[in-house]
Amino acid sequence: MPDRPQTPLLDQVASPADLKRFSDPQLVQLANELRAETISAVSKTGGHLGAGLGVVELTVALHHVFDAPRDKIIWDVSHQSYPHKILTGRRDRIRTLRQKDGLSGFTKRSESPYDPFGTAHSSTSISAALGFAVARDLGGNCPTGLGDAIAVIGDGAMSAGMAFEAMNNAGHLKKRLIVILNDNEMSIAPPVGALSTYLSRLYAGEPFQELKAAAKGAISLLPPPFQEGARRAKDMLKGLAVGGTLFEELGFSYVGPIDGHDMDQLLPVLRTVKARASGPILIHVLTKKGKGYGPAENARDGGHATAKFDVLTGVQRKSPSNAPSYTSVFAKALLSHAAQDDKICAVTAAMPDGTGLNLFAERYPSRLFDVGIAEQHAVTFSAGLAAGGLKPFCALYSTFLQRGYDQVVHDVAIQRLPVRFAIDRAGLVGADGATHAGAFDIAFLANLPGFVVMAAADEADLVHMVATAVAHDAGPIAFRYPRGEGTGVEMPERGQPLEIGKGRIIEAGSRVAILSFGTRLSEVLKASESLRARGIRPTIADARFAKPLDTALILDLAATHEALITIEEGAIGGFASHVSHLLAEAQVFDRGFKFRSMVLPDIFIDQASAEDMYAVARLNAADIEARVLDVLGIAQIAGKRA
């Protein structure tokens, strides 16, 4: 495959309207060209490859049959939206995916009118599509018009409770709504749960036949002469694995399953649904993640997320690692403790690989629980495990923990249950952008009574925090750590429990103290080195705990310094707010003491490298140096950026 594939039909597409003039055979060729262009683009940028390759034919068929942007196509999660972006006027920028000032890796309302709803977390598409459908019927106002509402949702995303809440409501409202279940038997990880088993029964070992599609909920869509025969066929199939029953009970007409890579099946079904559907309808489409690209098809995760890669071989161009990743450090530390304590178990929500718990699953399969895309359930399930006398580690990305916050409050915190929360991807995460930033967990956990909230300063500190969580049975405890590799510090053979609520002095100094919470400590130390070259010797401290605060340490810093600066990889309302409250209650400001905080700014920061994102947030070493100079009233050298 050349660096830039030959795409004579795709070259004629400036918008989805251009697909209308292509014949069905030409659409097949267009899909092949679109797949090649997607592979070529992602090989240059990295990103989510497999999901998009699995829906190439479906994307072409949808944009040929329907009329976007008047018709609203909502891609659940939208890992699979790259082919959609190429067809909707963004091909000239597709090689900027997930880069600074480039295209988002997800659908984004501000990016294109063809992205009617921003998605990046799972299982929201049906709710949003139903909202568009009701707005259409109630005379809503939209610049591009309001036509059909189409949700494309994967089988993994369909396992989440929110999807069924939306379907239950849609079945009740009976609005014309089209849901396409993109069933590839895989979300990010292999699917789990009863729904996956149910979907598998619908088509296991059976050919795709028009009779089958007709017999399973599509009767009302057929021309009248065929309806009676279809009803008889449906009756005949009762007693077998009758596909669609679950969805029909929720009030949806059901069509499928159909082959999502066969235009001869996709196009007639979509055309018929567009022409005849009156209420909610679900089209069950079978696809293969990574379809058409061998390295992705053969990968365990279907080529879900890749670095830049060689198109011919599929070999990814990853930079050599200088230190272990925080995720792997957590996983290995937990394994070490689990070997000596059979009460330790682990819970994750469809992210065993991303959280490092695939290693735990290999060693202790009966003690690892992947609950699917169901963070609310993951939290309450962990609470039940804790109430039952086990030591559950609930490992979730910070951005996904947000989805289970009500359960954190009611089912864990109020009951003071010792659930251990391992919060991965804390802080800014780079190419996934604002939707995946771990910005808010400090604020929303540290305000809960009885919660212990820690942040590792480096990978060695993380090992000790895992040990601390294992030993802590007095209530809930959380520790946060970022994406990527550590700092390369010497690692302990085994973690030792930390004293709850106690920080540490890293460097002793005078006049100004810098109190760091989390991995910005490495940037603080860089700033300190530069400041010492100026003759300024700040005191550097590592808080370790946002809840409970080390009040003795903080008040001592306030008593012996002119100013205190806190630094954290979290939003307004987090660690700094607790420190400020303590200082105000201690009335230290009455004597002219200065306090400054450095937190994530009150904006959502778009995708870029993590380093560039922290530059936007002004949380790098030069920014820390500048804040110290400012609080001490020292002018900076002209032209030097702080």
MARTOR-114229 format. One record per residue (C-alpha): residue in three letters; x, y, z. Coordinates in pm, whole numbers. Example, Ala and Ser with C-alpha at 12.3 -4.5 7.8 and 13.67 -1.06 7.14 Angstrom:
MARTOR-114229
 code      x      y      z
  ALA   1230   -450    780
  SER   1367   -106    714
END
This chain:
MARTOR-114229
 code      x      y      z
  MET      0      0      0
  PRO    161    331   -102
  ASP    211    620    138
  ARG    -93    791    -12
  PRO   -335    539   -161
  GLN   -499    590   -498
  THR   -855    707   -431
  PRO  -1023    822   -753
  LEU  -1380    805   -617
  LEU  -1296    944   -274
  ASP  -1122   1234   -446
  GLN  -1465   1335   -581
  VAL  -1621   1359   -232
  ALA  -1624   1701    -71
  SER  -1936   1637    137
  PRO  -2184   1352    194
  ALA  -2410   1493    -76
  ASP  -2152   1377   -331
  LEU  -2224   1015   -239
  LYS  -2578   1040   -374
  ARG  -2464   1016   -735
  PHE  -2264    695   -690
  SER  -2410    359   -791
  ASP  -2416     71   -546
  PRO  -2105    -94   -701
  GLN  -1926    240   -687
  LEU  -2011    265   -317
  VAL  -1831    -65   -263
  GLN  -1522     78   -434
  LEU  -1558    401   -235
  ALA  -1561    202     89
  ASN  -1238     28    -12
  GLU  -1075    363    -86
  LEU  -1203    510    240
  ARG  -1056    220    434
  ALA   -717    269    266
  GLU   -723    643    338
  THR   -812    581    703
  ILE   -523    337    745
  SER   -284    578    576
  ALA   -392    873    792
  VAL   -377    691   1125
  SER    -36    548   1038
  LYS     91    909   1044
  THR    -90   1030   1355
  GLY   -167    726   1567
  GLY   -511    695   1714
  HIS   -813    468   1728
  LEU   -784    253   1416
  GLY   -979    -69   1456
  ALA  -1320     77   1539
  GLY  -1321    302   1232
  LEU  -1215     22    997
  GLY  -1505   -185   1126
  VAL  -1767     70   1020
  VAL  -1633    186    683
  GLU  -1915     26    481
  LEU  -2174    136    737
  THR  -2041    495    724
  VAL  -2061    505    345
  ALA  -2409    353    346
  LEU  -2542    593    610
  HIS  -2414    901    429
  HIS  -2546    772     95
  VAL  -2896    695    224
  PHE  -2950    969    480
  ASP  -2911   1345    450
  ALA  -2656   1475    700
  PRO  -2632   1728    853
  ARG  -3012   1757    852
  ASP  -3027   1394    960
  LYS  -2831   1362   1284
  ILE  -2582   1072   1290
  ILE  -2447   1027   1643
  TRP  -2150    795   1685
  ASP  -2138    649   2034
  VAL  -1796    712   2195
  SER  -1689    808   1837
  HIS  -1365    613   1832
  GLN  -1505    499   1497
  SER  -1563    845   1352
  TYR  -1248    890   1141
  PRO  -1410    761    817
  HIS  -1706    988    892
  LYS  -1471   1286    927
  ILE  -1308   1206    592
  LEU  -1646   1202    414
  THR  -1768   1523    580
  GLY  -1524   1779    448
  ARG  -1230   1716    680
  ARG  -1014   1495    464
  ASP   -763   1774    408
  ARG   -702   1783    785
  ILE   -730   1413    865
  ARG   -354   1384    917
  THR   -380   1632   1205
  LEU   -590   1391   1414
  ARG   -536   1423   1789
  GLN   -261   1681   1743
  LYS   -236   2036   1873
  ASP   -471   2263   1673
  GLY   -577   1959   1467
  LEU   -888   1745   1442
  SER  -1026   1592   1759
  GLY  -1012   1215   1790
  PHE  -1384   1225   1868
  THR  -1689   1395   1724
  LYS  -1707   1758   1832
  ARG  -1987   2007   1774
  SER  -1754   2303   1732
  GLU  -1554   2118   1466
  SER  -1823   2047   1207
  PRO  -2199   2073   1148
  TYR  -2179   1702   1062
  ASP  -2098   1633   1428
  PRO  -2436   1712   1583
  PHE  -2337   1588   1928
  GLY  -1999   1557   2096
  THR  -1926   1206   2221
  ALA  -1620   1054   2381
  HIS  -1766    857   2671
  SER  -1971    547   2610
  SER  -2343    480   2590
  THR  -2476    835   2544
  SER  -2582    822   2180
  ILE  -2936    686   2218
  SER  -3026    946   2480
  ALA  -2893   1225   2261
  ALA  -3061   1091   1947
  LEU  -3392   1064   2130
  GLY  -3349   1427   2233
  PHE  -3305   1527   1869
  ALA  -3611   1321   1770
  VAL  -3832   1488   2030
  ALA  -3694   1832   1939
  ARG  -3783   1762   1576
  ASP  -4140   1668   1661
  LEU  -4187   1965   1894
  GLY  -4063   2219   1640
  GLY  -3710   2262   1769
  ASN  -3481   2509   1599
  CYS  -3151   2389   1450
  PRO  -2946   2575   1184
  THR  -2904   2259    975
  GLY  -3262   2140   1023
  LEU  -3396   1842   1213
  GLY  -3453   1521   1024
  ASP  -3394   1163   1129
  ALA  -3201   1089   1447
  ILE  -2962    794   1412
  ALA  -2755    652   1697
  VAL  -2469    414   1612
  ILE  -2378    224   1927
  GLY  -2143    -69   1984
  ASP  -2231   -392   2162
  GLY  -1990   -300   2442
  ALA  -2154     41   2487
  MET  -2497   -121   2475
  SER  -2411   -309   2795
  ALA  -2418     13   2998
  GLY  -2729     99   3194
  MET  -2768    442   3034
  ALA  -2827    284   2693
  PHE  -3117     81   2831
  GLU  -3259    378   3019
  ALA  -3270    560   2685
  MET  -3424    266   2500
  ASN  -3688    224   2767
  ASN  -3782    592   2733
  ALA  -3773    577   2353
  GLY  -4001    275   2348
  HIS  -4246    464   2567
  LEU  -4239    783   2358
  LYS  -4270    589   2029
  LYS  -4086    858   1832
  ARG  -3928    774   1497
  LEU  -3574    693   1607
  ILE  -3313    474   1443
  VAL  -3061    286   1655
  ILE  -2788     88   1482
  LEU  -2629   -173   1704
  ASN  -2275   -212   1571
  ASP  -2198   -559   1700
  ASN  -1832   -653   1664
  GLU  -1817   -871   1977
  MET  -1556   -634   2118
  SER  -1547   -292   2279
  ILE  -1196   -198   2394
  ALA  -1157   -534   2561
  PRO  -1340   -858   2482
  PRO  -1705   -821   2583
  VAL  -1839   -949   2910
  GLY  -2182  -1004   3054
  ALA  -2517  -1156   2974
  LEU  -2597   -910   2695
  SER  -2291  -1021   2501
  THR  -2401  -1383   2538
  TYR  -2753  -1289   2425
  LEU  -2627  -1110   2115
  SER  -2404  -1404   2027
  ARG  -2703  -1640   2037
  LEU  -2885  -1427   1784
  TYR  -2654  -1527   1501
  ALA  -2424  -1808   1612
  GLY  -2401  -2071   1344
  GLU  -2681  -1930   1132
  PRO  -2654  -1772    785
  PHE  -2773  -1418    722
  GLN  -3101  -1450    539
  GLU  -3361  -1198    433
  LEU  -3622  -1425    588
  LYS  -3447  -1401    923
  ALA  -3437  -1023    911
  ALA  -3800  -1008    810
  ALA  -3905  -1251   1078
  LYS  -3752  -1056   1362
  GLY  -3939   -736   1402
  ALA  -3929   -590   1051
  ILE  -4273   -708    944
  SER  -4430   -361    947
  LEU  -4162   -239    708
  LEU  -4244   -492    437
  PRO  -4486   -434    149
  PRO  -4835   -563    243
  PRO  -4831   -879     24
  PHE  -4530  -1010    215
  GLN  -4642   -928    568
  GLU  -4853  -1238    630
  GLY  -4577  -1470    517
  ALA  -4331  -1291    739
  ARG  -4564  -1330   1037
  ARG  -4584  -1703    975
  ALA  -4206  -1718    949
  LYS  -4173  -1536   1278
  ASP  -4405  -1785   1446
  MET  -4198  -2071   1305
  LEU  -3881  -1927   1457
  LYS  -4031  -1915   1806
  GLY  -3870  -2180   2019
  LEU  -3538  -2110   1854
  ALA  -3311  -1827   1963
  VAL  -3561  -1562   1860
  GLY  -3351  -1258   1777
  GLY  -3466   -918   1883
  THR  -3704  -1026   2159
  LEU  -3527   -818   2422
  PHE  -3537   -507   2205
  GLU  -3897   -566   2097
  GLU  -4000   -587   2462
  LEU  -3849   -240   2503
  GLY  -4075   -112   2226
  PHE  -3835   -126   1930
  SER  -3889   -289   1596
  TYR  -3589   -513   1533
  VAL  -3410   -579   1206
  GLY  -3119   -815   1180
  PRO  -2867   -931   1227
  ILE  -2720   -823    893
  ASP  -2365   -826    761
  GLY  -2222   -479    817
  HIS  -1958   -526    547
  ASP  -2202   -628    272
  MET  -2348   -331     84
  ASP  -2608   -564    -71
  GLN  -2753   -606    277
  LEU  -2682   -266    428
  LEU  -2823    -45    155
  PRO  -3167   -212    111
  VAL  -3225   -224    486
  LEU  -3129    141    542
  ARG  -3337    253    244
  THR  -3639     59    366
  VAL  -3604    193    720
  LYS  -3570    550    592
  ALA  -3881    512    376
  ARG  -4110    322    612
  ALA  -4007    344    980
  SER  -4258    523   1202
  GLY  -4145    449   1558
  PRO  -3821    342   1723
  ILE  -3630     76   1534
  LEU  -3308   -110   1604
  ILE  -3091   -243   1321
  HIS  -2850   -510   1436
  VAL  -2534   -492   1223
  LEU  -2246   -738   1253
  THR  -1898   -600   1186
  LYS  -1536   -692   1247
  LYS  -1312   -452   1434
  GLY  -1004   -375   1226
  LYS  -1174   -508    910
  GLY   -957   -504    598
  TYR   -620   -449    766
  GLY   -449   -768    878
  PRO   -240   -630   1166
  ALA   -551   -474   1321
  GLU   -774   -777   1261
  ASN   -517  -1003   1425
  ALA   -449   -780   1724
  ARG   -603   -884   2055
  ASP   -792   -556   2079
  GLY   -874   -530   1709
  GLY   -626   -246   1665
  HIS   -816    -28   1910
  ALA   -548    233   1976
  THR   -217    256   1798
  ALA     91    472   1788
  LYS    221    577   1447
  PHE    290    263   1244
  ASP    433    125    923
  VAL    141     55    689
  LEU    303   -245    523
  THR    396   -429    841
  GLY    172   -275   1106
  VAL    475   -231   1333
  GLN    419     65   1563
  ARG    682    334   1605
  LYS    689    369   1980
  SER    960    566   2156
  PRO   1180    353   2383
  SER   1077    378   2746
  ASN   1327    511   3000
  ALA   1116    418   3301
  PRO    821    192   3379
  SER    475    333   3324
  TYR    273    435   3625
  THR      5    188   3519
  SER    247   -105   3519
  VAL    395      5   3852
  PHE     47      1   4007
  ALA    -33   -340   3858
  LYS    290   -502   3977
  ALA    260   -352   4323
  LEU    -94   -481   4357
  LEU     14   -827   4241
  SER    284   -831   4507
  HIS     30   -767   4782
  ALA   -230  -1001   4634
  ALA     18  -1286   4653
  GLN     18  -1249   5034
  ASP   -342  -1145   5092
  ASP   -619  -1347   4930
  LYS   -878  -1089   5033
  ILE   -742   -846   4771
  CYS   -949   -835   4453
  ALA   -974   -592   4163
  VAL  -1260   -436   3968
  THR  -1245   -253   3638
  ALA  -1499   -130   3382
  ALA  -1401   -270   3041
  MET  -1042   -148   3079
  PRO   -832   -442   3205
  ASP   -543   -360   2973
  GLY   -562     18   3019
  THR   -549    -14   3397
  GLY   -286   -289   3398
  LEU   -527   -537   3551
  ASN   -482   -781   3265
  LEU   -173   -891   3460
  PHE   -389   -943   3770
  ALA   -638  -1143   3563
  GLU   -366  -1377   3439
  ARG   -243  -1451   3791
  TYR   -571  -1438   3986
  PRO   -860  -1479   3740
  SER  -1117  -1551   4011
  ARG  -1033  -1224   4188
  LEU  -1051   -991   3887
  PHE  -1391   -857   3785
  ASP  -1434   -675   3455
  VAL  -1792   -547   3479
  GLY  -1809   -401   3127
  ILE  -1880    -38   3051
  ALA  -2061     19   3379
  GLU  -1875    249   3614
  GLN  -2174    305   3843
  HIS  -2207    -69   3893
  ALA  -1830   -103   3935
  VAL  -1834    137   4230
  THR  -2135    -13   4408
  PHE  -2018   -368   4335
  SER  -1686   -273   4497
  ALA  -1879   -136   4794
  GLY  -2058   -468   4829
  LEU  -1729   -655   4810
  ALA  -1589   -431   5084
  ALA  -1898   -478   5300
  GLY  -1851   -852   5253
  GLY  -1502   -843   5400
  LEU  -1286   -829   5088
  LYS  -1031   -562   4991
  PRO  -1148   -436   4652
  PHE   -931   -212   4434
  CYS  -1162    -27   4194
  ALA   -932     78   3910
  LEU  -1079    342   3679
  TYR   -952    631   3474
  SER  -1022    962   3645
  THR  -1248   1076   3364
  PHE  -1456    756   3390
  LEU  -1480    766   3769
  GLN  -1690   1080   3719
  ARG  -1967    857   3585
  GLY  -1997    677   3916
  TYR  -1984    977   4147
  ASP  -2330    932   4298
  GLN  -2234    579   4393
  VAL  -1903    702   4540
  VAL  -2098    936   4766
  HIS  -2394    722   4868
  ASP  -2270    365   4847
  VAL  -1909    413   4957
  ALA  -1845    737   5145
  ILE  -2159    762   5359
  GLN  -2117    398   5463
  ARG  -1742    447   5519
  LEU  -1666    130   5326
  PRO  -1297     59   5258
  VAL  -1303     63   4881
  ARG   -961    139   4734
  PHE   -981    362   4427
  ALA   -685    343   4190
  ILE   -729    651   3970
  ASP   -535    621   3645
  ARG   -487    898   3385
  ALA   -494   1173   3648
  GLY   -421   1520   3512
  LEU   -388   1610   3145
  VAL   -361   1314   2911
  GLY   -254   1448   2573
  ALA   -407   1338   2243
  ASP   -747   1235   2383
  GLY   -803   1595   2489
  ALA  -1055   1750   2724
  THR  -1299   1459   2730
  HIS  -1042   1230   2887
  ALA   -856   1472   3113
  GLY   -840   1368   3477
  ALA   -908   1717   3604
  PHE  -1180   1690   3866
  ASP  -1125   1389   4092
  ILE   -931   1580   4361
  ALA  -1214   1828   4398
  PHE  -1499   1578   4394
  LEU  -1334   1325   4627
  ALA  -1158   1551   4878
  ASN  -1487   1717   4973
  LEU  -1629   1386   5102
  PRO  -1608   1327   5478
  GLY  -1385   1038   5577
  PHE  -1224    998   5234
  VAL   -845    965   5211
  VAL   -710   1118   4888
  MET   -346   1070   4784
  ALA   -142   1162   4478
  ALA    187    998   4387
  ALA    480   1229   4319
  ASP    667    960   4127
  GLU    650    587   4056
  ALA    826    491   4381
  ASP    570    692   4577
  LEU    294    505   4393
  VAL    429    173   4521
  HIS    402    305   4876
  MET     50    433   4814
  VAL    -65     90   4696
  ALA     72    -50   5023
  THR   -106    229   5214
  ALA   -437    143   5049
  VAL   -394   -228   5127
  ALA   -339   -149   5495
  HIS   -621    107   5527
  ASP   -949    -43   5650
  ALA  -1101    261   5821
  GLY  -1289    390   5514
  PRO  -1252    473   5147
  ILE   -912    566   5009
  ALA   -801    688   4667
  PHE   -466    739   4502
  ARG   -413    910   4169
  TYR   -135    883   3912
  PRO    -86   1003   3555
  ARG    -68    839   3216
  GLY    274    751   3077
  GLU    611    658   3215
  GLY    755    754   3548
  THR   1053    972   3625
  GLY   1316    698   3649
  VAL   1365    707   4027
  GLU   1504    411   4217
  MET   1223    170   4299
  PRO   1165      6   4638
  GLU   1154   -371   4653
  ARG    820   -348   4831
  GLY    598    -61   4929
  GLN    560     53   5288
  PRO    237    205   5422
  LEU    255    582   5460
  GLU    133    760   5770
  ILE   -213    888   5676
  GLY   -222   1263   5628
  LYS    153   1325   5647
  GLY    362   1502   5383
  ARG    738   1541   5355
  ILE   1002   1811   5307
  ILE   1209   1752   4992
  GLU   1439   2057   5009
  ALA   1474   2303   5295
  GLY   1490   2672   5209
  SER   1361   3012   5314
  ARG   1124   3296   5228
  VAL    893   3097   4995
  ALA    765   2740   5022
  ILE    629   2536   4731
  LEU    388   2259   4832
  SER    331   2009   4551
  PHE     52   1754   4527
  GLY    122   1493   4258
  THR    372   1452   3978
  ARG    432   1820   3911
  LEU    695   1775   4182
  SER    949   1700   3909
  GLU    873   2040   3751
  VAL    898   2205   4092
  LEU   1246   2061   4136
  LYS   1349   2194   3793
  ALA   1219   2537   3891
  SER   1403   2516   4222
  GLU   1731   2447   4045
  SER   1685   2755   3829
  LEU   1584   2967   4127
  ARG   1887   2858   4328
  ALA   2105   2979   4042
  ARG   1946   3320   4110
  GLY   2027   3294   4480
  ILE   1670   3203   4580
  ARG   1633   2886   4788
  PRO   1266   2784   4814
  THR   1150   2514   5049
  ILE   1005   2223   4850
  ALA    746   1996   5011
  ASP    541   1704   4885
  ALA    193   1700   5037
  ARG    110   1340   4940
  PHE   -238   1384   5091
  ALA   -515   1625   4994
  LYS   -744   1464   5251
  PRO   -664   1464   5535
  LEU   -426   1757   5506
  ASP    -96   1760   5690
  THR   -204   2061   5893
  ALA    112   2065   6105
  LEU    334   2080   5797
  ILE    129   2350   5626
  LEU    101   2572   5932
  ASP    474   2534   5999
  LEU    549   2641   5640
  ALA    322   2940   5689
  ALA    493   3032   6016
  THR    847   3017   5876
  HIS    803   3162   5526
  GLU    675   3480   5366
  ALA    468   3295   5110
  LEU    331   2953   5017
  ILE    255   2829   4664
  THR     58   2508   4604
  ILE     72   2314   4277
  GLU   -160   2037   4160
  GLU   -278   1867   3840
  GLY   -641   1935   3917
  ALA   -914   2190   3877
  ILE  -1024   2482   4092
  GLY  -1178   2357   4414
  GLY   -923   2086   4484
  PHE   -612   2064   4704
  ALA   -542   2440   4701
  SER   -893   2517   4823
  HIS   -844   2295   5128
  VAL   -507   2456   5202
  SER   -653   2804   5162
  HIS   -938   2721   5398
  LEU   -692   2593   5660
  LEU   -477   2907   5633
  ALA   -779   3136   5654
  GLU   -908   2960   5963
  ALA   -561   2992   6118
  GLN   -573   3369   6043
  VAL   -225   3366   5889
  PHE   -326   3626   5630
  ASP   -370   3886   5904
  ARG      9   3926   5925
  GLY     56   3973   5550
  PHE    135   3612   5465
  LYS     98   3545   5091
  PHE    -69   3238   4943
  ARG    -85   3148   4573
  SER   -221   2840   4400
  MET   -130   2687   4065
  VAL   -413   2469   3931
  LEU   -558   2374   3596
  PRO   -722   2682   3441
  ASP  -1098   2722   3425
  ILE  -1114   2603   3063
  PHE  -1128   2273   2879
  ILE   -789   2227   2710
  ASP   -795   2078   2360
  GLN   -582   1785   2252
  ALA   -206   1825   2217
  SER     94   1655   2370
  ALA     77   1641   2748
  GLU    373   1879   2762
  ASP    194   2131   2539
  MET   -125   2099   2742
  TYR     63   2173   3063
  ALA    220   2472   2890
  VAL   -132   2600   2820
  ALA   -217   2534   3185
  ARG    102   2720   3289
  LEU    211   2439   3521
  ASN    560   2378   3385
  ALA    893   2461   3555
  ALA    926   2804   3393
  ASP    575   2896   3507
  ILE    653   2785   3862
  GLU    972   2992   3863
  ALA    779   3294   3742
  ARG    518   3255   4016
  VAL    791   3242   4283
  LEU    956   3556   4148
  ASP    622   3732   4131
  VAL    519   3647   4487
  LEU    859   3767   4613
  GLY    832   4086   4409
  ILE   1146   4013   4207
  ALA   1155   4146   3852
  GLN   1234   3896   3579
  ILE   1506   3941   3323
  ALA   1359   4111   3017
  GLY   1271   3866   2743
  LYS   1292   3560   2967
  ARG    967   3363   2966
  ALA    862   3253   3308
END
